[in-house]
């Protein structure tokens, strides 16, 4: 079993042995249905972990792994990527990135550089990217498919559709 699909990343450790995760795609329900087994990457090697419990609060997802019972046990897991065997969950290649991978992407519209992504925020309706414009002003743009012609995380490039407007507070 060498083929794995990247599905999430562990963001932080919490109470009672739970970790908060950021999902790559909408696969949370699939995790629960797959015999509660996932794989974590440790320096290029995948290690099997058993999911003991899961829950969701609004847009946040939490997992408890068997034999991990408190925050101290979980410190080595923070930042680790979570995988499923590739044949179980086919993910589209364009979705195989985390929101934090957008940081430092250059943002263009009509072949003009607008600025660089400084931060990404989870909001109730949709995710939002914060861009530092060339004039050092900050703007916020919803990170939704309807706003972008191209999202190329590998080459750190985002292209806004020509009709997408953006505003900053001082203009």
N, C-alpha and C positions, 0 to 999 in steps of 0.2 A: 504494500500500500504506500506508494510514493507520491500519489497525486492528491493534493489538498487544495481546498478553496478557503481563502482568507475571508473571514466573516465579521470579525470584531477585534477591538483592542481594549484591554483592561485599563481604565482610567484611574481608579482609586480604590482603596480598601475602606470598608465601613464596619458597622457594628455587626456582631454575631457571625462573622466570617463571610459576609457578602462582599462582592466587588461590583463596582459600577462599570458598565461596559459601554463603548460606543460601537454601534452596529454599522457595518459597511452597507448593508441593504436591509430590507424588511424581512429578516429571517428569524426573528425572535420565536415565533410560533413553531417554526421548523426545528429549532434547537430542542425544544421541549419534546417534540415527536420523534426524535432520533435516538432513542434508547439512552438519552441523557449523557452521551459521551461526546466530548470535544477533544481537540489536541491543542496544546500550547507550544509555541516555539521557544526553544532554549538553545541559543547559539547555532541555529541551523538544523537542530534535531527536534522532531515532534514528539512530545510526551503526552500520553493519554491521561485525561482528567474526567472524573465522573461528576456530573451535575447532580447535586442533592436537592436543590430548590431554586426557583426563579420567581421574580415578580417584576412588575412594571408599574411605575408611577408617572403618569402623563407621558412625556417623551423620554424618560430615563429607564434604563434596563439594568437589572441586578441579577447576579448569579451567585449561588453558594456551591463551592466544590466540596466533595466528600473529604474528610480529614483536615479541613482548614476551618478553624473555629474562631479565630479572632484576628484582629488587625495585624498583630505581630506576625502571625503565620503567613499573612498575605503580602507582606512587603516585597518579597522576591517576585511576585506576580505582576506588580504594577508596571504598566507599559508593554507587557507581553501581548503578542498577537494570538488570536484564537482562530483555529481552523477546523473545518469539517472535511472528511474524505471527499475528494473532488466529484466522484460520481453521485453523491447525494444531493448537493445543492449547486446547480449550475448558475454562476453569477455572470452577468454581462461584463465584458472587459472594461467598458467605460465606467462602470460603477466600482471598480476595484481600487478605491482609495478612501481614506478617511478625511473628514472635513479639515483636520489640522494639516493635511498635505497641501491644502490650498494656500497656506501661509507662504509668503514670498513669491507667489505667482504674479506675473505682470498682467495687468488688465488693459485691454485695448477696445476701442470702438472706432469704426471707420478707419482702420489702419493707424490710428493715433493712440499713443500710449497715454493712458489716464493716470495710472499709478500702480502701486504694489499692494497686495493683500497683507494687512498687518495682523488681523485677527479674524476668528470665525466664532459666531455665537449661535447657540440653540435658542430659538424662540418658539412659542406655542404654535404659531401658524406655519412657520418655515424657518430654515436656517438663514443667517444673515452674515455677509462678509463686510469687514471694515477695510476700506482702502485709503491709503495715504497717497493723495494726489501729488503731482510734480511740484505744486506750489505749497506743499506740506499741509494742506487742509485735509481733514478727514471726512469721508462720506461712507454711508451705509447703503448696501444694495442687497435685496433679498436674493438668496442663492436658490433660484428656482429655474427649471429647464426653460421656461418661456422667456427668460432674460438673456440666455447665452446661446451664441452660435457654436462655440467651441469651448470645451473644458479639457485641456491637455495638461494634466498634472505632471506627467513625466517630463515635459519640456517647460513646465512652470509658466503656462500661458492660458489666459482666459480671454475670450472675445465676446463682448456684449453685442447683442443685435442692434442694428442701426437705430431702431425706433425706441430703444430703452433710454429713458431720461434718468438723470441722477442729479441730486441737489446736495449742497452742503449748507450749514446753518448761516454762514456769513455772506452768501451771495444774494 
